[in-house]
Amino acid sequence: MRSIRPMLAAASAVAALTLTATACGPTEDNAGGDKPSASAPTADGKIKIPDDLKQRLKDHGIDLDKWRNGEWRNWDKDKWLREAKDYVNPIIEDLWDPDRMRDAERPDKPVRDEDISGDKGVTDPTPDPVKAKAVQAPYHSTAPASGKVFFDGPEGSMVCSATVVQDPAHPGKSNMVWTAGHCVHAGKKGGWYRNIAFVPSYNNAAKPTSELEKATREEIAPYGVWWSDWAQTSDQWIDQGGQTGGQGAPYDFAVLHVTPEKGSTGKSLEETVGSALPVEFNAPAVPKIAEMTATGFPAGPPYDGQKMFQCADKPGRLSVKTDQPTMYRIGCTMTGGSSGGGWVAAGQDGKPALVSNTSIGPVTAGWLAGPRLGAEAKAVYAGVSKKYADR
């Protein structure tokens, strides 16, 4: 697959780790969850496109009958759907085969030092690098809520990291996944990525890359491939985000609702993997957080994206833009591809919760930064939950 160059899914100013897409935050069209779904699964698991969306797509010159037969590869500006209300992601069975998953590139680019503010915003000293540690296999036992997000963009197939999170509307039966905004939307110069799918416990046995070349789809994706039938990100990411994070980095988060590729088995994603993390939108201030743990599948050298890693460090603060929220920053050697991966810390109740996600990182790959989740993130999360509350 063609590389998208080392876009470090961490965030704009810091090298947007897989920050390939600008966050598509909740807009008036999709934040409330009361609009028609962009797509809804039918009994056989295929995606049925609502009539109103079909018309909007036709207005863009898109023929849904041709989409699954390769028309999705057309990235002409007028056919790259940008608006939140135009999100559509029809299932194409077996598109994500073992070779395609293995070869997907990271979509993020490292940030440059000159892109980082600090004259007025609060920026702590650059943390010492923390060497990422391999997560013990099987991943289903050690980090069952973690996985990879695959998607297609103009430059080829790409990959990010993601986390299964709880759904307040469906306790114990969540189909919601948390990742970075740049993993679903290209930001101010693009639109929604295509063929977005989540694979929990990717390469669950941590097989070496040499063995994966002959691995079956079941070995690489033992808990299935789950297609995103809806996605939301922040307005700020859509309007300001870019491949190296841009001004939208502090808002570089997204929530997916997913459905199984092969049709419903009667079990939700949470029931299938046996885990989902709560999300904390009011985490303690940085000085009160002893440690944060970031999880992901780094794909930039010296990693190849086939195994899961973690970094644990006491967080500091990073100001990308003086008039925007300060981000969390930790020392970590993970590279692009780890973008979107969840950051876990003790929440207000003292229990582990997702408090951020990898957004940007530097060319030197010594640290990562992620957004501090506040009102905007909570609105995105609540919007997706509300949209599917009665289903």
Buried (B, 14 or more C-beta within 10 A) or exposed (E): BEBBBBBBBBBBBBBBBBBBBBBBBBBEEBBBBEBEBBBBBEEEBBBBBBEEBBEBBEEBEBEBEEBBEEEBEBBEEEBBBBBBBBBBBBBBEEBBEBBBBBEBBBBBBBBBEEBBBBEEBBBBEBBEBBEBEEBEBBBBEBBBBBBBBBBBBBBBBBBBBBBBBBBBBBEEBBBBBBBBBBBBBBBBEBBBBBBBBBBBBBBBBBBEEEEBEEBEBEBBBBBBBBBBBBBBBBBBBBBBBBBBBBBBBBBBBBBBBBBBBEBEEEEBBBBBBEBBBEBBBEBBEBEEBEEBBBBBBBBBEEBBBBBBBBBBBBBBBBBBBEEBBBBBBBBBBBBBBBBBBBBBBBBEEEEBBBBBBBBBBBBEBBBBBBBBBBEBBBBBBBBBBBBBEEE
